[in-house]
Structures are given as C-alpha cells and as structure tokens.
Amino acid sequence: MINILIYLQKLQVNDVLKVVDGADEFLSDINLFSDFVEYLYNYWRHFDRFIICDSEGDVLDKRPFRTFNSTIEYLTRLVRVTYRDIQENVTGTHPRIYRQVIAGAEMSAIALPKEINYHANIYKALNVVPVVRQILFYPPLVLNPPMNKRKGKFERIDENPLEWFQPNKDEWLCYPAKAGSLIIYVYFHEKFYELGLSLGNLFDLADEEDLKRRPDAVFLFGVPQEAFGADNVFPTVFYDDEANGILIGAVPALNEFGYFGYLKKMILTLHNIVKMKSGSMPFHGALVQIILKSGKSATLLLIGDTGAGKSETLEALRCIGEETIGDLVIIADDMGSLELTDDGTVIGYGTETGAFLRLDDLQTGYAFGQMDRAIIMSPSQVNARIVMPVTTFSNVIKGHKVDYILYANNYEEVDEAHPIIEQFNTPDDALKVFREGKVMSKGTTTSTGLVSSYFANVFGPVQYRELHEELASKFFNAFFQTGVFVGLMRTRLGIAGFEHQGPDASATELLKIIGQAH
C-alpha cells in the first residue's frame, strides 16, 4: 500500500500496476481506492497537529517568519500537494474546485532553552524546559479538549510542588505570560499542548527584555497525578514561597482538568495574590473606557462572577451604542486590579489582551465575525467557548481613572423597586452586596442555581481573606470619598428568556446614565 501511494504521486494507475507487485489487489476498484485516499487525508486532518521548532543550534527566534515558512508552510504544501497528486493520478481527472484547507500543523511554536534568573536551586530544574518565543496559528481553530467545565477553587498548600517532581524537557513547554505588569511562567505538559499554546490568544507573550526579569509566579499545568500523593485531596493547588518571593501553582495531568478555564484562572489567581501583597485590590470583572462621539468619556468597572453578564452587556453596549459611542476600549475583560493614587483617585489595570467567552451568550453572529482570529473550544457542548484577542497590551497596563463600579446581578427581576441600575448610598451597603458575590450559575462550572462567592472572586481573595478585607474597606471608602458611582446592574442573564434582552436593557440604561452625568 505504501509503495502504491509513493508511486501514485508521480504515475497514473495504469503505470503503477506495471511497476508495483500486487497493486492490482488494491486498485481493482478505482472509486473505492479514491474513497480510501480521501479517508486517509481526512483521518490525518482530524488530529490536533502541532510543530515545535526547538533546534538549539539555530537562532530560530531572530527571523521567525523564515523558520515558520520553511517548516510549517512547507509541510502544509507537502501534505496538500501529495493528496492532490495521488487523487488526480487515481481518478485521471483534475478537480475544478480547490479548497485550501490547513493540512499541516494548526498550531506551531518556536521554543528554545533559556536560563531563567531563579534565585533558588529548586526552580533551576525548570530551566531544561524550552521557552516559547513565537507562535503561529491558523485560525479559525476548532478544538475539543477533554473537559468543558471547571469546578472548585485553587487551594493553598504548605509544600512546594517542585519537591514532588521535575519536568522532562522533551514533554514540557513554557509560555511566559504577561499578566498585566506581572510575568508568570506557565509550564504545560504535551498532553495539554492545545490549551497551553492557546494562551497566545489570551495573554501577551513575554519578550526578551521581560525574560531578563525573575518571574512573579510559576504554574505547572499537567503534573503527573502520582506526584500529588494519595493524601492530597486538593488537585488544583498553589504554594506561596515567601522565602524566595514567588508563587507556584500546580494542576494534574488528568482529563477532568483538560479545560482552558483551569489554565486561565490559575494564572489570574497567582496574579491576584501578588497584587494584593503589593497593596492593590484585584477584581473579577470587565473594565472598559467608553468614549462617546460627543467627546465625553467614562471608565466602567463591571464586577461579577462567571456568567453574570459582564461580557454580554459590553457586547450589547457596542451594538446598541453604535450611534452614540465612538470607541469602546477594553482594559480588562475578566480580571484586573485597582490602585489608589496619593489623592485617592482610583486607577484600574487589566491582565489579559484576549477574552474567553461563552458562545451561547454572545450576540447572534458575533463569533462568526471574529473567525479570522478565533480559537473555538467544545463547539458542540454546553459552555462552548471562543478565545480571541480583544485589546492591546498598552491598554491593559496604561492605568485608567475609574468613574463607575457596578456589580453584575444576573438573577433579579426588574420592577419599580428594583431598577436596572441602582446606586448605593454608603460603603457598607456596597460592601454587603459585593462581599456576598451572588450569581445564578450559567453552567460554566459544576455549580448550579443561585450561588455565592466572596466578592465573586475565588481566585485569590478567598485564600487571603484577611488581607483582602483590609484592602476592600480601604478602597470602597475611597470610592465614595472621590465620587465614584458605585451600584449594581441587573443584567438578568440568568433568567430564562432574558439572555439577550437583559444585557440589551442594561446597556441602554448605562448609556443613558453616562450621557446625563458626562
């Protein structure tokens, strides 16, 4: 069979029958053999395909376009041309319709060894793992990871996960992520290559100058299960290495953790803890600057848990405000931090340059409009997601004065006593609602129904509650002292029938309030 396929690249069927012994056994039914070639081609393409360029002797990252062109582009052409030549020689005809499908690698990376400036010897064992310098995608990518939901939170433990195991350089890669102003080294096992490389659509990739810094945190995604030990009941963990001034997270290499949410949320948990320790207050929410065509502008922080309607309201705002909004600058899509200036002004920062959004809750057709740069995950399941770039790194770290802080309430009906947007009168009133962190679960985790989580943020504040309480009290008092509008927005996203109507109404009311105030 292999010989037949090799000869069919150059010769037609009648000639192959003359030179390959036993060829007539396979080529007696040309239509059947043509179907087999088609099946073989599709079988190859059904895999998630990766190429890692890791030649230590070559300076691959200096001219990456040449590396990618000579490997990925070449392989794509080779597979496609081979398939076409064989089919033409089998059928004796030329196709009249050509489809330029991606037949080579869907995701590729240049990953080279790098000596990271770790102070402690225990971390130097990580230096064997190649560090990603460049990534090439062929969007739209459709991935089907083994899991489509996340459960639980990340537990703090008293032992460094690097004491359990050391990564093998042939099985691991490192994605140095820029989470806002922080550098977090994400080490991921080959079992989760498609998830690890998808970080390129969510977090900016650290450059050579960034790599000279010691990282603020390390994350091991895909640690062998046996390394955790039989007594470890918490599979998603982190260790606060206070002696060396670094955090380290770990998640096991089990299918149940093969979900992009585990990767994203652990990175953000580590980010939030570092920020709290430096005196900043992290938030779980969306931070955007709304620039009206009239020249007025306002910066809005919409806080809420997963599925509360943050991203959906912002997308509704973009559609409904087409006539009045000049620009909508995303600073943080999901997580960020607040700082106070000397005069009490509240400044907001983001973390991600991309977004990890639920397909079901987006405006009809929105995802299709972003296909040219999207990574789509679990499209046929509940909680289907899309990962795509939504802002620039300069917007993320610039620092914006915050004018509005609203809690996204997705479960309450709207009536005369419960307006779409309601302003709080005191810091205590506001803190009560934000602290309860209620949300109607949308099926994005294993929780269902109306649930509560501390400040809608189990990613750091829960684990360091005492520290966060001190920060929250300080910041909420500053909000009211400096005239920040603090309230709640009833998005109704968790109420059946209001999946689109709720965010639309919220966006309309928000535009009205901003227009009146500014």
N, C-alpha and C positions, 0 to 999 in steps of 0.2 A: 504493500500500500504506500509506504513512504517513497519507494523508488518511483512508483507511478506518479505521485504528486510532484516529485522533483522533475521528472521528465515533462510533465504536463505544463510546467512553467514556460517551456520553450517549444514543445512539439504538440501537434494536434493528436487526437485519439488514434487515428489510423497508424500514425508513425510510432506512437508509444506501444501499440500492440505488437509491432515488429521487433522492438528492442528490449522489452521487459518481459521476462518469462512469467507466465501465469497471469498476465494483465487481463486476458480475456475473461477470467473468472470475475473480475471486478467491473469490467467495462462492457459487459454484455447488455446491460440496460443503462443507456446514457442518461436518461431522465432521473433514474434512481441515483446514479453516481453524482449528478449535478445537485440533487437534493442533499446528498451526504456532504458535499463540499460546502454548501450553504449552511448546513447544520454545524459543521466543524468551525466555520468562521464565526457564527453566532455564539457557539459554545465558548470560544476564546474571548469574545467581547462581553460575555455576561459576567466575567470576573471584574472585581475592582483591581485595577492594574497600576502599579507604582514603579517608578525608576528612581533609585537613589544614586547620584553621582558622587562617589566618595574617594576618588583616586588621590592618595596623599601626596604623590609626587607632582601633581599638576596644580597650577594656580587657577582652579576652576571658577572661583568666585570673582576673578578680576574682569573677565569678559563672559558673563553667564549666558548671554544670547548665543555665543558660539557653541558653548557646551550643550545647551538645550537643542540648538539646531542640528548639531552633529550626532545627537543621540535620540532624543525624543521625536523630533521631526523625521529623522531618518527611519526610525523604527515604524512610525505611523505609515510612511510612504511604502516601506518594505512590505508590511503585512497587507496593506490595501492593494498594492500592485500585484503581489503574489496571488491573492484571492482572485483578482480580476483576470489575470493572465490564465490561470487554471480554468476558470469558468468559461472564458472565451474559447480556449482550446478544447474543452469538453463539448460545448454546445455548437461550436463552429460559427457563432454569431457574436456581434458586438452589441452591448446594451445601448439603448437610446436615452436612458435616464441614469445619471450617475449621482450617487449620494455620498458626500464627503464626510462619512462618519469617522469618529475618532477610533482608529483601530489599534493604536499603540498604547502608550500609558496615559491614563486620565489625570494623574497627579504625579509630579516629579519634583525632586529637590536636589540641590547641591548641598551636601553635608560634609564638613571637614573637621578634623580634630582641632581642638582649641584648648589651650592651657588657661583654665579659668582661675581667677585670683581668689581661691578659697583659703581662708586662714587656717582652718582646722584640717588635720590629715584625713579625718573620716570622710570629708567631702571631696578630697582629691581623687578618690576612687571613681568619681563621676567623669573625670577628665578623659577617660578612654572613649566616651560616647561622642560620636560626631555631632557637631552643632550645625543646624540648618542655617544656611546663608542666603539662599534664594529658593523660591518656589514657583512652579509653573502649573497652572490649572487649565483645563479645557472645559469651561462651563457651557451649558448647564450640566452640573454633575448631579446624578441621582444615586444616592447611597442608601443602603438598607442595613444599618447597624443592628446588632443583636437585640438591643433594647430601645424602647421609645418613651420611657418614663424614668423619673428619678424619685428616690424615697429617702426619708431620714435627713439627718444633718451630719456635719463633719465634727467628730468628737476629738477633743484634745486628749493626748496620751502623754505618759511620762517617760517614753523611751524613743530614741531616735530610730526611725525605720531603716536607716542605713546600717544599723547594727544587725539587722536581720539578713540582709543580702547585699550583693554588689552587682550592678547591671553588666551584661555581656555586650561588648562593643558591636558585635555582629547582629544583635537583636534589638538594639535601642537607638533612638534618635533624640536629640534635644531641640526643642523650639524655644528660643529665648524671646519671651513675650514682653512687650512694653505695655504694662497695665497702668495707664496714666503716667505718672512720674516714676513709677517703680519698674524694676527689671525682675521678672520671675522666670526662672529656667524650668521649662516643662519637659521632663524626660518621659517618653512614651514607648511602650513595647510594640513590636511589629504586629502583634495581634490587633492593635488599635491604630494602625498607620492611617487609615482613612479619617479617623477622628482627630488624631494629632496634627496631620497636615491641614485639615480644615480650619485650624486655628488661624491660618493665613487670611481667612475672610473675616476674622473677628478681632484679633489683636495685631497691632503693628509689630513687625519683625525687627528686633534689635539690630543696630548697625555696628560697625567695627568700633566706634567710639564707645557705644553702650557696653560692648563686650569687655572693655577695659575695667569697668566697674565691678565690684563684688555684688552679686545678686542679692536682692532683698528677701527672696524666698526661693525654694526648690520644691517641685512637685513630681512625684514618681507615679505615673499612670500605667498600671499593668504589672504590679509586683506579684510574684508567684504567691498563690494562696497559702501554701505551706509555710511561707516566711512569716505570716501573721501569727502563727501558733494557735493551738487548739483553744487556749484560754481567752483569746482576743475576740470579744463579742461585737466589737465595732469595726466593720470592714473599711469604712471611709474615715481616715484619721489624719491628724496633724500633730506635730511636735514643735513646741516653742523652745528653740535652742537659745536661751537667754545668754549663756556664756559666750557664744560666738555671734550673737546678734543676727540670727537668721531663723526663718520658719521653714519647716519641711512637711509637705503633705504626702499621703500615700493612698492609693486605691488598688485593689487586687485585680488580677487578670482573669476575671470571670465574666461570662456573657451578660449576667444581670447588671453589670456596671459598664457595659458597652454602649453608653448613651452620651451624647455630646454635652448634655447638661451637667454630668459629673465633672467633666473636664473644665468647662467654663466656670461653674460655681465654686469649685475648689480654688481656682486661680483667684477669683474675686474674694473668697473667704480670707485667703492669705493677704491679699491687698488690703482688705478692710481692717485686719488686725494690726498690720504695720501702720496704717493711717491713724487708728485710734491711739496707738502708743506714741505717736508724734503730736497728738493733740487735735487732730482733725476728726470730724464726725462723718462716718460713712452713711450712705443712703442706698436703699434698694428702690430705684425709681428712674424716671426719664427726666432729663434736664435739657431744655431747648430754649433757644432765643428766637422769639417771634418778631420779625421785622415787618411792620405794616407799610403799605405803599404810600401812606401819608407821611412817612419818615419817622413815625413813632416806633418804639421797640419795647419789649418786655421779656424778661427771662423767667421761665416757669419751671418749677421742680414738681413733678407729679410722682408721689411716693405710693407704693403699693406692692403687694405680693404678686407672684406669678399668676397671670390670668385675671388681674384686677381691671385691665382695660387701658393700661398706660399707652402701649404702642398703638392700640386700636384707635384711641382718642386722638393721638397725634396724627395718624394717617387720615382720620376723618377731618381733622383740622386742615390738613393740606388740601383735601378735596373741596371742603365747604368754603374755605377761605381763599379760594382761587382769585376772587375779585378784589379782596382787600389785603391779602398777605403778599408781600414782596419776596420774602425768603423765610425759610424755617431751618435754622441752623441747629443740628443735633450736637449736643455737647456730651451727653451720656444717654445711651439707650436703655441701660438696665442697672448700672451700678456706678457710683462715684463717691465724692467726698466733699464736705464743706469746710471752709476755713473762715476765721474771723480776722479782719484787719485791726489795727490798733484803735480805730474809731468805732469798731463794732459792725462794720459792713460785712455782709455775708457774701462770700465768694464761692462759686461752685466749679468743680472739676469733674471730668469723666474718666473712664478707663478704657473702653473698647472703641475701636473705629468701625466695628460691624454690629450687626444685630442678629439674634437667634429668635425668630418669630414663628408663632403658630399660623399655619396656612389657613386654618378654618376661620380665624377671626379677622383676617385681612379683607379689605375691600375687594369685591369681585374683580378678577383680572389683574390685581396689583402684582401678584407673584409673577405672572407671565410677562409683565412689563419690565421685570428685573432679571429675566432668564439669562441675559448675556453675561452676568457675573455671579450667578447664584449657585449655591450648593443646597440641594433639596434632600432631606432625610426622612425616611419612613413615609413616603407619599401616600401609601395605601392604608395607613393605620390611623387610629385616633392619635391626636397630638403630632400630626405631620408638621415638619419644621422646615424653615428656609434660613440659611446663613448667608448673609451678604454684607458688603461694605455699605455704610450709611453716612459716614462723616470722615473728616481728616484728623490726623494726629494733632495738628496745630489747634484745631477747635477743641479737642479733648483737654489739652493742658494749658490753654491760654488763661483761663480764670475769668468767670463772668459774674457780675453782681446779680444776685437773685432777688426778684421782685415778688414772686408768688410761690407759695409752698402749699400744695393741696394733697390730701390723702385720697387715693382712688378707692371708693366704696362701690363694689360691683353687685351688691346683694339687696340694697334697699330700694323700694319703690319711691317714686317722686310724687309729692302732693303739696298742698298749701303749707303744711308744717315741715315738709322735708324738700326744700328746693334742690335744683340740680347742683348748684354751688352754694355752700353755706360757710360763712366766715366765723371763726372762733373769736371769743371776746378776751380770753386770758390764756397765758401759757399753760396753766393747769388743765383747762378744758381741752386744749390741743393735745397736750401730752397724753391724756387719758385715751384718746382715740388712736393716736399714733402708736402708743405703747401696746394697746390690745392687738393691733395689726390684723383685724378680721378680714376675711375674704371668702367668697363662695368658690370652692375649688372647681377648676375647669378641666380636670383630668390630666393636667400636665405632670402631676406627681401621683403617688398611690393614695393620697388623701382624697376624700370625697366630702361633699356637703360644706357647711359653714365651719371654717377652721380659724384659729387664731395663732399668730406667731409674733413674738416680741419685736415691735417696730417693723413688722412684715419683713424681717431680715434675720434669718437663721444663719447667715453667713458671716459670722464674726461677733456681732453684738451679743448674741445669746451666750457664747462661750466666754465672753469678757463683760458680763452684765454690769458688774460694779463700776468698771471703768466707763462703760457706755452711759450708765445712768448719770454719772457726773458730767459727761460731755453733753448729753441731751438737755439737762437742766440749764447748763450754761448757754447752749446755742438757742434753745427755744425762748429764753428770756431776751437774748439778743435780737431774735426775730421781731418780737413785739416792740422792743425799745427803738429799733431802727425803722419801723413802719412797714415791714414785710407783710403782705397779705397772707395769712395762714388760715386754711379752711379745709373742707372736704368736697370732693366732687363725686356725685352719684352717677357712675358710668352705666350701671345696670347690666353689665356684660354677663353676669352670672344668672340673669333672669331670662327664662325661655322666651324667645320672640324679640328680645332687645339686643341681640348680638351685634347688630349694625345700627339700629335705631338709637340705642343708648349712647354709644360713643358719638354719634352724629349730633344728638341733642346737647351733649356735654361740650363738644367743640363749638357749637353755635353760641351757647351761653358764655363760654370762656372768651370768645371773640368780642362779645357784647361788653363784658366787664373790662377787658383790656382797653377797648376803644373808648369807653367812658372815662377810665382812670388816666389814660395817657393821651 
